[in-house]
Amino acid sequence: MDNLTLEFDQFLRSVEISKNDAFTFLLGAGASVTSGIPSAGECIWEWKTNIYETKSNSKLFEIIDRNSAQARIHIQKWLNSESVYPKENSLKEYSFYVKHCYPIEDDRRKYFQKLCEGKQPGLKDMNLIKLGIKFSRIYWKEPNSRICPLQSTILKWLLKFIPTFSMIN
């Protein structure tokens, strides 16, 4: 099968007709974004902006919107000139900036918890979860014994409907 892309309704029919096949459903960052949680890229820019704002002594944000393309260009030039920050779009950016912006682990946890407050999984994500419930046994790996409130909401929802639920420690 060549790179086949299905519309959501086509995907649902395909799964329905293949009831006896095994499926694996992975909900990644897209589930968070559709729930209103910023993407990794958006978080990186927030951290870059916060670092710039607190270290540069610049009055840039009195002149232009902190989220504008012009501000991002200026901030990235400043970061590059400091010679301590990863190159833009480097695979190291996420881990570097979150730790640099919030060096205390508990502050990082609070940051992500705040991002997740009041968020609910989107309709398509809930439909995928329902599909997983219908056709498979679901396993949950709890990262470092801490889960985001959104993950907690999904977990509680799953527990209502899955008799074969298993926790992997």
C-alpha positions as CSV (number, residue, x, y, z in Angstrom):
1,M,0.0,0.0,0.0
2,D,1.5,3.3,-1.0
3,N,1.3,6.4,1.3
4,L,-2.5,6.2,1.7
5,T,-4.1,9.1,3.5
6,L,-7.7,8.5,4.8
7,E,-10.3,11.0,5.8
8,F,-11.4,10.4,9.4
9,D,-14.7,8.8,8.3
10,Q,-12.9,6.6,5.9
11,F,-10.5,5.5,8.6
12,L,-13.4,4.7,10.9
13,R,-15.0,2.5,8.2
14,S,-11.7,0.7,7.6
15,V,-11.3,-0.1,11.3
16,E,-14.9,-1.3,11.6
17,I,-14.5,-3.7,8.7
18,S,-11.2,-5.0,10.2
19,K,-12.6,-5.7,13.7
20,N,-10.5,-8.9,14.1
21,D,-7.2,-7.2,13.2
22,A,-4.9,-5.8,15.9
23,F,-4.5,-2.1,16.1
24,T,-2.2,0.3,18.0
25,F,-3.3,3.9,18.6
26,L,-0.8,6.5,19.6
27,L,-2.0,9.9,20.6
28,G,0.9,12.4,20.3
29,A,1.3,16.1,20.4
30,G,-1.6,16.6,18.0
31,A,-4.0,15.5,20.7
32,S,-2.6,18.2,23.0
33,V,-2.7,20.9,20.3
34,T,-6.3,20.2,19.4
35,S,-7.1,20.5,23.1
36,G,-5.7,24.0,23.2
37,I,-2.3,23.2,24.7
38,P,0.6,24.9,22.9
39,S,2.8,22.8,20.7
40,A,6.4,22.1,21.5
41,G,7.4,24.8,19.0
42,E,5.2,27.3,20.6
43,C,6.6,26.4,24.1
44,I,10.1,26.9,22.8
45,W,9.3,30.4,21.5
46,E,7.7,31.2,24.8
47,W,10.8,30.1,26.7
48,K,13.1,32.0,24.3
49,T,11.0,35.1,24.7
50,N,11.0,34.9,28.5
51,I,14.7,34.4,28.5
52,Y,15.2,37.3,26.2
53,E,12.9,39.5,28.2
54,T,14.6,38.8,31.5
55,K,18.2,38.8,30.4
56,S,18.5,41.4,27.6
57,N,17.4,44.6,29.3
58,S,15.7,45.5,26.0
59,K,12.5,47.5,25.7
60,L,11.6,45.7,22.5
61,F,8.1,44.7,23.7
62,E,7.2,48.3,24.4
63,I,7.6,48.8,20.6
64,I,6.4,45.6,19.0
65,D,4.2,42.7,19.8
66,R,6.1,40.0,21.6
67,N,4.6,37.3,19.3
68,S,5.3,39.0,16.0
69,A,7.6,37.6,13.4
70,Q,9.7,40.8,13.8
71,A,10.1,40.1,17.5
72,R,11.1,36.4,16.8
73,I,13.8,37.5,14.4
74,H,15.2,40.0,16.8
75,I,15.1,37.5,19.7
76,Q,16.8,34.8,17.7
77,K,19.5,37.2,16.6
78,W,20.1,38.1,20.3
79,L,20.2,34.4,21.3
80,N,22.7,33.7,18.5
81,S,24.9,36.6,19.6
82,E,25.0,35.2,23.1
83,S,26.8,32.0,21.8
84,V,25.4,29.8,24.6
85,Y,22.1,28.8,23.1
86,P,21.4,26.0,20.6
87,K,21.0,26.9,17.0
88,E,17.5,27.6,15.8
89,N,15.5,24.4,15.0
90,S,18.2,22.2,16.7
91,L,16.9,19.0,18.2
92,K,18.4,20.3,21.5
93,E,16.2,23.4,21.7
94,Y,13.3,21.9,23.6
95,S,15.2,20.3,26.4
96,F,17.7,23.1,26.6
97,Y,15.2,26.0,26.8
98,V,12.8,24.3,29.2
99,K,15.7,23.6,31.6
100,H,17.2,27.0,31.0
101,C,14.0,28.8,31.5
102,Y,12.9,26.7,34.5
103,P,16.0,25.1,36.0
104,I,14.0,23.8,39.1
105,E,12.2,20.6,38.2
106,D,9.1,21.4,40.2
107,D,8.8,24.8,38.3
108,R,8.8,22.8,35.0
109,R,6.1,20.6,36.4
110,K,4.0,23.6,37.4
111,Y,4.5,25.2,34.0
112,F,3.2,22.2,32.2
113,Q,0.4,21.7,34.7
114,K,-0.7,25.3,34.2
115,L,-0.7,24.7,30.4
116,C,-3.1,21.7,30.9
117,E,-5.5,23.2,33.3
118,G,-9.1,23.1,32.1
119,K,-8.2,21.4,28.9
120,Q,-10.2,18.5,27.5
121,P,-9.3,16.1,24.6
122,G,-10.8,17.2,21.3
123,L,-13.7,15.3,19.6
124,K,-11.5,13.5,17.1
125,D,-9.1,12.4,19.9
126,M,-12.0,11.1,22.0
127,N,-13.3,9.2,19.0
128,L,-9.9,7.6,18.5
129,I,-9.9,6.6,22.2
130,K,-13.4,5.1,21.8
131,L,-12.1,3.2,18.8
132,G,-9.2,1.9,20.8
133,I,-11.6,0.9,23.6
134,K,-13.7,-1.0,21.1
135,F,-11.0,-3.0,19.4
136,S,-8.0,-3.3,21.8
137,R,-6.6,-3.6,25.2
138,I,-5.2,-0.3,26.3
139,Y,-1.9,0.1,28.2
140,W,-0.8,3.3,29.9
141,K,2.8,4.1,30.7
142,E,2.9,6.7,33.4
143,P,6.0,8.8,32.9
144,N,7.9,9.4,36.1
145,S,4.8,8.9,38.2
146,R,3.5,12.3,37.1
147,I,0.8,12.9,34.5
148,C,-0.5,16.1,33.1
149,P,-4.1,17.0,34.1
150,L,-5.2,16.4,30.5
151,Q,-3.6,12.9,30.6
152,S,-5.4,12.4,33.9
153,T,-8.7,13.3,32.3
154,I,-8.2,10.8,29.5
155,L,-7.1,8.2,32.0
156,K,-10.2,8.6,34.2
157,W,-12.3,8.5,31.0
158,L,-10.7,5.3,29.9
159,L,-11.1,3.7,33.3
160,K,-14.9,4.1,33.0
161,F,-15.1,2.1,29.8
162,I,-12.2,-0.4,29.7
163,P,-12.5,-3.6,31.7
164,T,-9.2,-4.8,30.4
165,F,-7.2,-1.7,31.3
166,S,-3.6,-2.3,32.4
167,M,-1.0,-0.1,34.0
168,I,2.6,-0.6,33.0
169,N,5.0,0.5,35.7
